C-alpha cells in the first residue's frame, strides 16, 4: 500500500466545543506531526471522543481551527476530509464478503476493477486476513472482524486514521495481540494515527506520545515513559499506571530536593518544585516501594501492617496500612527465596528518595483514612 509520505500533519488551534452550557472541549492547542501514533487518554467524559469527532467532522467546533496539512477543515464535511475513522463497533455488511466490505469505499474513488482488487488484496495482507477474502463477517471472530474494519479504512490510503476505542469489545489476550499488530501497521505505512482510549496499557504499549485529558483540557502531553515516570500532576499519576499517593507537607525545599512531613514521620525527596509549607502528595510507583522487616532503620522508612496479599501470577500486590493510616501498595516479584508476607504482619515500608515525586495536592488524592484504621497499625 502507498505510504503517507509526509502527509497527515494535524494541528488543533484553541479548539472549543460546547453543548449548550456544557463545555466538552475547552481551548485545546495540539500538534500531531505526520506519521505519529498519538493517543488521547482519559476517563469517561473528559472530552477525548468529542475531540476525535471534531477532527473527523462528525461535530463542528464552537471555536478554533482544525488544520490538516495546513488547511483549515473546521467546516469541511466528513466525507470530504482526508481522514478515516475506525470505531469500536465494526459496522460490517453481513450480506457482503470480506473483500466486498473492504472494497466498499473504493466505489467513490472511480478506481478500475484491477486497481480495486490490488488495493483490497494489499489491505487484507497488511492485516493478515488474505485467506478470508471470500468469507462473510458472521463467519469471523471478533478480532478478525476488527481487522477487516481496519483494512476497510486503510484501503482508502488516508494520511490520518482516527481510532475510537477499536479494541474495547475484545477479550484481554486478543487486545494485547492486536495492540502489537496496530503498531506494526502504523509504522509500516507511516500513517498518522490518533487513537482514543481509557485503557492505560494500550496507551503505554502503542503510542509515540500520549495526551492525558481531564475536563475537556489536556492535563499533560508527553512520551509514555515521561508520563509514567515524571507525571506533572496527581491526576496524571493516579490515572496512568498504578501509583501510591501519600498526603504530605513540604517542610523544607531547597530548589532541588525537599524534606516532607508524613504525620510524625519524615521523608526526603530528591526533587521537588513546590515551596515549603505547601500541601502536597508524594507519588511513588508500587514496583519502587520496598518491604523490610519491622523496625528497620534508615531514611524514608515508615512502619506499617500488611492488610492484604493479592496473588497476580508473576508478582504479588501487598497492601500495607502505614502507621499514619495511608494505604500503600507494593509489587513483590514471585522469586525463589522471597519473603512471604501474610495479613497482620508488621513491616517497614521503604520509599527511596530517588523514586518519590512531589506533586501539588488536588482531588485525585484519596480520602483520608479512618481513625480506627490508624490505631490498628503497630507503633515504630
Buried (B, 14 or more C-beta within 10 A) or exposed (E): BEEBEEBBBBBBBEBBBBEEEEBBBBBBEBEBBBBBBBBBBBEEBBBBBBBBBBBBBBBEBBEBBBBBBEEEBBEBEBEEBBBBBBBBBBEBEEEBBBBBBBBBBBEEEEBEEEEBBEBBBBBBEBBBBBEBBEBBBEEBEEBBBBBBBBBBBBBBBBBBBBBBBBBBBBEEEBBBEBBEBBBEBBEEBBBBBBBBBBBBBBBBBBBBBBBBBBBBBBBBBBEBEBBBBBBBBBBBBBBBBEBBBBBBBBBBBEEEBBBBBBBEBBBBBBBBBBEEEBEBBBBBBBBBBBBBEBEBEEEBBBBBBBBBBEEEEEBBBBBBBBBBBBBBBBBBEEEEEEEEBEEEBBBBBBBBBEBBBBBBBBEBBBEEBEEEBBEEBEEB
